[in-house]
Amino acid sequence: MQSIRPSATTEEILRELGQRMARYRLQQNRTLADVAAAAGVGVRTAMRAEAGERPTLETMVRLLRALGRLDALNAFLPVPLVSPLQLAELGGHQRQRAGTPRRRAGPNKGGAGAGDG
């Protein structure tokens, strides 16, 4: 088992995640058919997920739930924290949409005298 590197391809990451799920299943001494039935997916779907063959997020969630490992999703994508400075900048509100970068007015960009000639 290896750590997932930022340079890994999507296929390598999916394969590693599948191998980890298979190890959790084997640690629990459960068959693929048992976990697939508990997850409400077909055995072939569970087999493909463990092989890293492009499982859907729904399949992964179902299998993790069946394995009692939904907690892994919190480590996978933790709740984003808002820094106190960001919160103060936004007047105590959390950002709801991304902003557009503001252009700084340069010597030829708008302002007084633009277009005068």
N, C-alpha and C positions, 0 to 999 in steps of 0.2 A: 504494500500500500504506500502511496506516495502523496506528497502535498501537491495541491493544485497550483501550478505556476501561472502567473499572468500571461506568459507567452504560449501557454497550451492552446491547442485548437479546440473548437467547440466539440468536435468528435472525441478528443482525448478527455475533455472534462466530463462529457456524458458517460463515457466508458468508465471513468474513475468513480463517478457517482453510482453507477450501476453496480460496480464491484463492491462498493461500500455497503449498499443496500443488501447485496447477497451475503456479505459477512455478518451483518446484523441478523438476517434471517437464520443463518447457520448457527450463530451464537445462541439463538433462541431454540435451536433444534426443531425448526419448522420446515415443512416441505414447501416447495414453490406453489403447489396446488392449494395448500392450506392458506397461505398468505394471499394468494390471488382470490380465493373464495371470500376471505375476510375483507378484502379490499373491494370486492364487487367488480373485479376485472377478470378477463380470461387468462388462463395459464400462459397462453402464447404471448399475450400482452405483457404479463409480468416477466416472462422470460426475455422478451425484447428489451424491457426496461433495464433488467439486470445486465444485459449485454451492451447497454448504452446506445441502443438503436432508436434514437430520437423519440423518447417517451414524451407524452404531453405533460404539462404541469399538473393537470388534473390526475393523471395516472400516478405521478410521483407523490402527490398529496395523499391519494387513496392508499398507496403502498406504505408510505410513512405512517399513516394513521393505523393501518393494520399491524405494523411493526411496533407501535407504541413510541414512535420517534418524531411526532409532530414538533417537539421541542427543537429539533434540528433546523426547522424553518426560521426560528428566531435568530439563530446564529447565522443562517444563510442570508437573511435580509433583516437586520435589526431595525427597530423603530428609529427613524431619524430623530436626532436631538437638535433642538434649536438653541443656539448659544444665547446667553443673556444679552450680548451686544446686538445680535441680529434682531432679537425680540424688541429691544429698545429702539432700534432703527425703524422698525415696522410699527411703532406705536403700540406695542403689546399684542399685535395680531400676528398670526402665522401667515406666511406667504401662500396665496391661493393660485397664482400663476407666475410664470417666468416673465421677467421684464425685458424690455428691449434696451440694448446698450445705448446710452446717450452719446450723441456726437458732440465733440467739443468744438466750439466756434473758433476757427483759425482765421488767418488774415484774409483768405478768399472765401470764407464760409459764412454767408449771412452777416447779420449785424449792420451797424451803421456804415453807410458808404457802399454797401453791396449793390452792384448794378449801376452805380453812378459812374458817369464817365464822360 
